[in-house]
Amino acid sequence: MLQRERIPLQLIFLQAALVVAWCFTDVETGPGAGVSTQPNGDRFKIEGRAIVPGIKTQDWVSTARVLVEGEEYVGFLRTDGSFAVNDVPSGSYVVEVVTPTYRFEPVRVDITTKGKMRARLVNYIKTSEVIRQPYPLQIRASGPHSYFMKRETWGWTDFLMNPMKDVYSTKKMMLVMMMVLPLLIIVLLPKVVNTNDPEMRKEMEQSMNMLNPNPELPDVSELMTKLFSGSKGSSKAGSSSKGTRPAAKRR
Amino acid sequence: MIADLFILRQQYVGKVRFSHFDTHVQSSKKVLVATERNVFAALNTRTGELFWRHVDKTGSEGNIDALLQHGQDAVLVVGNGRLLRSWEINVGGLNWEVVLDSGSFQSACLVGQQDMVKHVAVLKKTAISVHYLSNGHQKWIENLPETETVDYQAVYSDGNGEVYVLGVVPHSHIAIVVYSMEDGEIIKQMSVEAPWLYNIQASCVVVGQGMLTCVDSAGVSFYMLDLHLQLQMTQVPLQSLALEVDPGFHPVLLSHQPNPARQPLSEFFLQLGPDHYQLLQLNNGQIAAMRDFKPALLVSFATTGEKTVAAVMSPKNKTVSKCEIERSLPSRPVVNLFSAETGRRLLDTTLIVNMDPNGGKPEKLYVQAFLKKDDSVGYRAMVQTEDHTLTFIQQPGRVMWTREEALSDVVTMEMVDLPLTGTQAELEGEFGKKADGLMSMVMKRLSSQLILLQAWIGHLWKLFYDARKPRSQVKNDVTIENLSRDEFNLQKMMVMVTASGKLFGIDSKTGGILWRHYLHNVPPNAAFKLMVQRTTAHFPHPPQCTLLIKDKDTGLGTLHVFNPIFGKKSHVTPPALPQPILQSLMLPLMDQDYAKVLLLVDDQYKVSAFPSTKNVLQQLQEMAASIFFYLVDSSQGRLSGYRLRTDLSTEQIWEVIIPPEVQKIVSVKGKRPNEHVHSQGRVMGDRSVLYKYLNPNLLAVVTESTDLHQERSFIGILLIDGVTGRIIHEAIQRKARGPVHVVHSENWVVYEYWSTKSRRNEFSVIELYEGMELYNSTVFSSLDRPHAPQVLQQSYIFPSSISTMEATLTEKGITSRHLLIGLPSGGILSLPKMFLDPRRPEIVSEQSREENLIPYAPELLIRTEWFINYNQTVSRVRGIYTAPSGLESTCLVVAYGLDIYQTRVYPSKQFDVLKDDYDYMLISSVLFALFFATMISKRLAEVKLLNRAWR
């Protein structure tokens, strides 16, 4: 994921020493005060229950919180897993149960000015879509959070299944190719050639060409056949290489 | 993401407001604390760690007004009497929560009957309500009589089925209303003359058998009133007890009610002066002096079983042996226990409090008393000091734990490279000094080489020595003496500035606090700015940090100059700042001692430099024409740019007015000065280069509309060149409101806002490009840039609100960038910048695939695998600090807020480090196999050739 372009560059900044940060104008006091609340409006209560299947509530409730629209309203879980967020004015809110260990899906709760409640699935893209959820909320944990990716273990199968995953495994693969290929060539090829079956040999040479697709590079099969078939097969080797060339050009 | 061992989390609670030891079980290890940062937590008294912690909303709505404890339940009044909560303290779950009627909170108490505590009474300005402890249901609520004139302030009950509400008509009389516990009927109501009284809670307590005891603020007399009889106040002059209040001191009374169903003790403390206490006893309506404590810093009552003791902290103790006194420093107070009934000192109860000389004075004393096997009273003490430190001490003075709660409110921080080791520094120093003759140079070189050799042998010996010991015994404690930089500069010193004015030096590897320094007389609403003037790179000059402390009201500032490695105040005397400071800036200029120059602009637009040596002033005069700075006045919506003149006065060169009636400036972000950009452009799919617009002087100005109506509110973002004042780009996001979080780096600005139309959080990214050609590729000058940059922008939906945002930073900027986003749920998300790229195509083409662009999707996903803190959630993240390390792949991250979390991130994975599970075996076996294979095949070939030759 490195940036691929590496244009050497020297940005000699104009010595216009520009100011580093803006420290003394009250950043903190600005935005927080912007939340408007109607002091006279009715306040309502969002109720529900969070369930982690198979886990006792006292094992996780002390780390859990109910967040309504970020941290605008906060509720806590009772020892039986139920919760109530008090003092919420009418509006539409995303209610979320957060714990470090379990994952809960958020729910959108709409409260009318009269205090009628409705729960629905959160859909940030189609915000007006309504898929009803039960109210009082029943939020069931969908399992533990997965914080870790499986470590990239490296086995022999990776050569075949998943080459060039990253720089590191590519290097490894090249090393192994270096080791395995010559062995194959050294051990297998002479035997194939020695069968003296011309069909077989042709096939073999073709497959060798596949491995070496670049036509500019010296043809391995050619070299090999020259080497192993010795003087008697020199003319044949020539003909066979003629046969393979078009195959290479086609690519 | 792969778990690593370099993560550190420290959880804090804040300055303690209320604290109770869990006493319902004899062997309990819990202490409950409710803090000024709206946190309610249980601490382990053995280790100081948290059992559980509940973080409420910030601000007044989560403010904890009262903490009452009974058995397994703790009752909290929250949000100025808005909510009443009961917690189960063993598991830390909520028992119940009820909403109380509106009205400002005055007081609360537990109410018992026949030795059983079943109710809690809450007194508001106009009403009193009584709730069941078991489920929070209201038993009864009654409006208080005559609320227009009477200011009701206290509620009291002693288990006889009556609730007393005490109110006062200032400087006239006390009003007492007695309610029946059963149905809330008023049993009695009367008023007693008390023209000297205006605040009951400050000057009255209930002592003994319902005797309301007050002391007037002038400190002349006691006034006593029997709540059961309520006849008249009896006046007892203090002089008749031979007591005298220090002039100008408001006397304070302290009583103790161990069980809410019983009457309070008849013994109580009277504080006569800042260090003068008197233990008194009420006996048959008569007050008798029992014991005088002077000097005494703090006093406290504690009860265990049937015994109640008084703990007194005094600056030093006369009864300990003489050599003890000689050794004890003036900052070593001593706690002693005294029997509350008799006032006698209990034997073997001395506890020495070792105070940190760099800390503050003790402020509160909490005592946990317990019965020993021989029925004598033992105790542990929790001392809170004015620098928000909690220290838990066991007899005879062993500190069991210390919590630096000041760290719950870190305002700003810096990371400073650690110094080289002594030997390395010696070597470096050789090059720094001026040459003085060939011979001495050679000798110096030889001696430093010898020192190196010696150090190496010492190191080898230590390795050998440690190898024989079991691994667990090998200690790797980092102390201030053996601090040194590691190979890749991964270990650094974190200098943290807290709102209380305490500075900390924390080792980033172990999280241990290496130094602390409490700055006295820091104004409570101070703003801080920390700057590193000299790094550790300039041996033998010590590193130097400067902290600018500014009072937000007056604008007056002070400078604190210190060594960031040892925390010691520097011998350099900072200049006094008589004028309010508007702006401070660090210049890249250095004086002859390699300290960077700090410029301070005062409200007369005069500039002063620190350090202000001749050398610096000369350099400044030379450079003045190219030094520009800007000022922001958010109240008037004014952004103005200034240029320095040679005589250190300033001249305004540009001004941008943003009408404050329509929109207000909420933040101005420049780029980080230590940021490196590696690539000047992006290679496109067709192999052409799109050059980035890398203006180091660019400012991102965020504005919010003053109209908060959801149809009309908007946020604006202005990109302004800080030197010329030229507006490079302007974007308005309609139907959006803050809080806006901005990150400005390289050629991009990312900001997050709340879309009022769709009720969701949205991210937007702006990227600036010069185009396919670069105007001047060697130097960037704001004054000579004729072409406006191309601006690309794209927006995304983000499925959560965020608390803070920062971008990763690496040594050379080769590594791809990630955004670190603090979420309210406590996670810190590491979002690749790749996802926030305005060139993400809607339709995938061959070229975009070539460029590795991700197709556009409206919603950004939060994947828990991207959380850099896993399940170690961090509450109320206020800021994220990123620093480069010596490794290009690695960025050091510190998140601070209520907690402190430190880790390393690898945005492009660890491409320059071998993994710790690197398969050395495989690689070497392959090599060996290859080697042998060549040997064998060579041999085989030889044999074959030979055979062929024979044929």
Boltz contact constraints between the chains, C-beta under 6 A:
constraints:
  - contact:
      token1: [A, 1]
      token2: [B, 816]
      max_distance: 6.0
  - contact:
      token1: [A, 1]
      token2: [B, 908]
      max_distance: 6.0
  - contact:
      token1: [A, 2]
      token2: [B, 908]
      max_distance: 6.0
  - contact:
      token1: [A, 3]
      token2: [B, 679]
      max_distance: 6.0
  - contact:
      token1: [A, 4]
      token2: [B, 683]
      max_distance: 6.0
  - contact:
      token1: [A, 5]
      token2: [B, 679]
      max_distance: 6.0
  - contact:
      token1: [A, 5]
      token2: [B, 683]
      max_distance: 6.0
  - contact:
      token1: [A, 7]
      token2: [B, 679]
      max_distance: 6.0
  - contact:
      token1: [A, 7]
      token2: [B, 680]
      max_distance: 6.0
  - contact:
      token1: [A, 9]
      token2: [B, 680]
      max_distance: 6.0
  - contact:
      token1: [A, 11]
      token2: [B, 780]
      max_distance: 6.0
  - contact:
      token1: [A, 12]
      token2: [B, 779]
      max_distance: 6.0
  - contact:
      token1: [A, 13]
      token2: [B, 696]
      max_distance: 6.0
  - contact:
      token1: [A, 14]
      token2: [B, 781]
      max_distance: 6.0
  - contact:
      token1: [A, 15]
      token2: [B, 626]
      max_distance: 6.0
  - contact:
      token1: [A, 16]
      token2: [B, 626]
      max_distance: 6.0
  - contact:
      token1: [A, 16]
      token2: [B, 628]
      max_distance: 6.0
  - contact:
      token1: [A, 16]
      token2: [B, 697]
      max_distance: 6.0
  - contact:
      token1: [A, 16]
      token2: [B, 723]
      max_distance: 6.0
  - contact:
      token1: [A, 17]
      token2: [B, 587]
      max_distance: 6.0
  - contact:
      token1: [A, 17]
      token2: [B, 627]
      max_distance: 6.0
  - contact:
      token1: [A, 18]
      token2: [B, 697]
      max_distance: 6.0
  - contact:
      token1: [A, 18]
      token2: [B, 722]
      max_distance: 6.0
  - contact:
      token1: [A, 19]
      token2: [B, 585]
      max_distance: 6.0
  - contact:
      token1: [A, 19]
      token2: [B, 629]
      max_distance: 6.0
  - contact:
      token1: [A, 19]
      token2: [B, 630]
      max_distance: 6.0
  - contact:
      token1: [A, 20]
      token2: [B, 585]
      max_distance: 6.0
  - contact:
      token1: [A, 20]
      token2: [B, 586]
      max_distance: 6.0
  - contact:
      token1: [A, 20]
      token2: [B, 673]
      max_distance: 6.0
  - contact:
      token1: [A, 22]
      token2: [B, 632]
      max_distance: 6.0
  - contact:
      token1: [A, 22]
      token2: [B, 668]
      max_distance: 6.0
  - contact:
      token1: [A, 23]
      token2: [B, 529]
      max_distance: 6.0
  - contact:
      token1: [A, 24]
      token2: [B, 527]
      max_distance: 6.0
  - contact:
      token1: [A, 24]
      token2: [B, 550]
      max_distance: 6.0
  - contact:
      token1: [A, 25]
      token2: [B, 632]
      max_distance: 6.0
  - contact:
      token1: [A, 25]
      token2: [B, 634]
      max_distance: 6.0
  - contact:
      token1: [A, 27]
      token2: [B, 667]
      max_distance: 6.0
  - contact:
      token1: [A, 30]
      token2: [B, 666]
      max_distance: 6.0
  - contact:
      token1: [A, 31]
      token2: [B, 666]
      max_distance: 6.0
  - contact:
      token1: [A, 31]
      token2: [B, 738]
      max_distance: 6.0
  - contact:
      token1: [A, 31]
      token2: [B, 739]
      max_distance: 6.0
  - contact:
      token1: [A, 34]
      token2: [B, 738]
      max_distance: 6.0
  - contact:
      token1: [A, 36]
      token2: [B, 708]
      max_distance: 6.0
  - contact:
      token1: [A, 58]
      token2: [B, 91]
      max_distance: 6.0
  - contact:
      token1: [A, 61]
      token2: [B, 93]
      max_distance: 6.0
  - contact:
      token1: [A, 62]
      token2: [B, 52]
      max_distance: 6.0
  - contact:
      token1: [A, 62]
      token2: [B, 91]
      max_distance: 6.0
  - contact:
      token1: [A, 62]
      token2: [B, 92]
      max_distance: 6.0
  - contact:
      token1: [A, 62]
      token2: [B, 93]
      max_distance: 6.0
  - contact:
      token1: [A, 67]
      token2: [B, 824]
      max_distance: 6.0
  - contact:
      token1: [A, 70]
      token2: [B, 801]
      max_distance: 6.0
  - contact:
      token1: [A, 70]
      token2: [B, 824]
      max_distance: 6.0
  - contact:
      token1: [A, 71]
      token2: [B, 824]
      max_distance: 6.0
  - contact:
      token1: [A, 74]
      token2: [B, 56]
      max_distance: 6.0
  - contact:
      token1: [A, 74]
      token2: [B, 57]
      max_distance: 6.0
  - contact:
      token1: [A, 76]
      token2: [B, 94]
      max_distance: 6.0
  - contact:
      token1: [A, 78]
      token2: [B, 94]
      max_distance: 6.0
  - contact:
      token1: [A, 79]
      token2: [B, 88]
      max_distance: 6.0
  - contact:
      token1: [A, 79]
      token2: [B, 93]
      max_distance: 6.0
  - contact:
      token1: [A, 86]
      token2: [B, 99]
      max_distance: 6.0
  - contact:
      token1: [A, 92]
      token2: [B, 759]
      max_distance: 6.0
  - contact:
      token1: [A, 98]
      token2: [B, 825]
      max_distance: 6.0
  - contact:
      token1: [A, 100]
      token2: [B, 871]
      max_distance: 6.0
  - contact:
      token1: [A, 100]
      token2: [B, 873]
      max_distance: 6.0
  - contact:
      token1: [A, 101]
      token2: [B, 871]
      max_distance: 6.0
  - contact:
      token1: [A, 124]
      token2: [B, 760]
      max_distance: 6.0
  - contact:
      token1: [A, 124]
      token2: [B, 797]
      max_distance: 6.0
  - contact:
      token1: [A, 124]
      token2: [B, 799]
      max_distance: 6.0
  - contact:
      token1: [A, 124]
      token2: [B, 859]
      max_distance: 6.0
  - contact:
      token1: [A, 125]
      token2: [B, 858]
      max_distance: 6.0
  - contact:
      token1: [A, 127]
      token2: [B, 758]
      max_distance: 6.0
  - contact:
      token1: [A, 145]
      token2: [B, 864]
      max_distance: 6.0
  - contact:
      token1: [A, 146]
      token2: [B, 864]
      max_distance: 6.0
  - contact:
      token1: [A, 147]
      token2: [B, 864]
      max_distance: 6.0
  - contact:
      token1: [A, 147]
      token2: [B, 867]
      max_distance: 6.0
  - contact:
      token1: [A, 147]
      token2: [B, 870]
      max_distance: 6.0
  - contact:
      token1: [A, 148]
      token2: [B, 3]
      max_distance: 6.0
  - contact:
      token1: [A, 149]
      token2: [B, 1]
      max_distance: 6.0
  - contact:
      token1: [A, 149]
      token2: [B, 865]
      max_distance: 6.0
  - contact:
      token1: [A, 175]
      token2: [B, 926]
      max_distance: 6.0
  - contact:
      token1: [A, 179]
      token2: [B, 926]
      max_distance: 6.0
  - contact:
      token1: [A, 179]
      token2: [B, 930]
      max_distance: 6.0
  - contact:
      token1: [A, 186]
      token2: [B, 937]
      max_distance: 6.0
